[in-house]
Amino acid sequence: MSFYANYYASSLFIKNKGFTIKAISKSMGLQPTSLSRKIANDRKFTINDLIMICKIVNIDICNFIKNFLIKEINVEAEIIKKGDN
């Protein structure tokens, strides 16, 4: 399963926790542009990405998913729902 970020919520959360994209991406072994693209929804987060971020910023993964990410399946369901009108 893959996830899309809620761009504003996830970006603000990272900043409020005192982290930068650069610091988190370095800890994940990614280039900062790769993580930025995931946050900007140019790329999808994997569950492994989420686990790593949650460990780095010390937050429960369920809380992070609930508040800062949108499950891909929900996005697809909304597109289908809008198409039915």
PLY file of the C-alpha trace (Angstrom):
ply
format ascii 1.0
element vertex 85
property float x
property float y
property float z
element edge 84
property int vertex1
property int vertex2
end_header
0.00 0.00 0.00
1.24 3.48 -0.72
0.24 6.85 0.64
0.04 10.47 -0.40
1.02 13.26 1.96
-1.25 15.98 3.16
1.33 18.54 2.03
0.59 21.41 4.40
-0.02 19.28 7.48
3.04 17.08 7.02
5.37 19.98 6.17
4.19 22.00 9.16
4.46 18.98 11.42
8.08 18.35 10.41
9.00 21.99 11.03
7.14 22.11 14.37
9.00 19.01 15.57
12.25 20.90 14.93
13.33 18.91 11.90
14.14 19.87 8.35
13.54 17.94 5.16
17.31 17.79 4.74
17.88 16.25 8.19
15.10 13.68 7.84
16.11 12.71 4.31
19.72 12.27 5.42
18.60 9.98 8.25
16.52 8.00 5.75
19.40 7.74 3.26
17.53 9.83 0.68
18.34 12.97 -1.20
16.35 15.97 0.13
14.67 16.33 -3.27
13.34 12.76 -3.05
11.64 13.40 0.29
10.38 16.78 -0.89
8.79 15.12 -3.92
7.01 12.64 -1.69
5.69 15.42 0.53
4.61 17.38 -2.55
2.83 14.25 -3.88
5.07 13.85 -6.92
5.96 10.45 -5.47
4.21 8.13 -3.05
5.31 7.19 0.46
5.81 3.51 1.16
5.07 1.99 4.55
8.85 1.71 5.10
9.21 5.45 4.48
6.54 6.12 7.10
8.11 3.83 9.66
11.48 5.54 9.22
10.03 9.05 9.52
8.07 8.13 12.63
11.17 6.69 14.28
13.21 9.77 13.39
10.69 12.32 14.70
9.47 10.07 17.53
5.76 9.86 16.71
3.35 6.93 16.67
2.90 5.70 13.10
-0.88 5.36 13.44
-1.17 8.98 14.56
1.04 10.11 11.69
-0.99 8.24 9.08
-4.30 9.44 10.56
-3.32 13.10 10.71
-0.82 13.72 7.95
-1.36 11.24 5.16
-4.11 10.25 2.81
-4.40 6.60 1.88
-4.24 6.16 -1.87
-7.37 4.04 -1.85
-9.36 6.93 -0.31
-8.16 9.30 -3.02
-9.18 6.83 -5.72
-12.59 6.31 -4.08
-13.21 10.06 -4.08
-12.32 10.29 -7.78
-14.72 7.47 -8.58
-17.40 9.01 -6.37
-17.10 12.39 -8.12
-17.26 10.67 -11.51
-20.63 9.11 -10.63
-22.35 12.50 -10.36
0 1
1 2
2 3
3 4
4 5
5 6
6 7
7 8
8 9
9 10
10 11
11 12
12 13
13 14
14 15
15 16
16 17
17 18
18 19
19 20
20 21
21 22
22 23
23 24
24 25
25 26
26 27
27 28
28 29
29 30
30 31
31 32
32 33
33 34
34 35
35 36
36 37
37 38
38 39
39 40
40 41
41 42
42 43
43 44
44 45
45 46
46 47
47 48
48 49
49 50
50 51
51 52
52 53
53 54
54 55
55 56
56 57
57 58
58 59
59 60
60 61
61 62
62 63
63 64
64 65
65 66
66 67
67 68
68 69
69 70
70 71
71 72
72 73
73 74
74 75
75 76
76 77
77 78
78 79
79 80
80 81
81 82
82 83
83 84
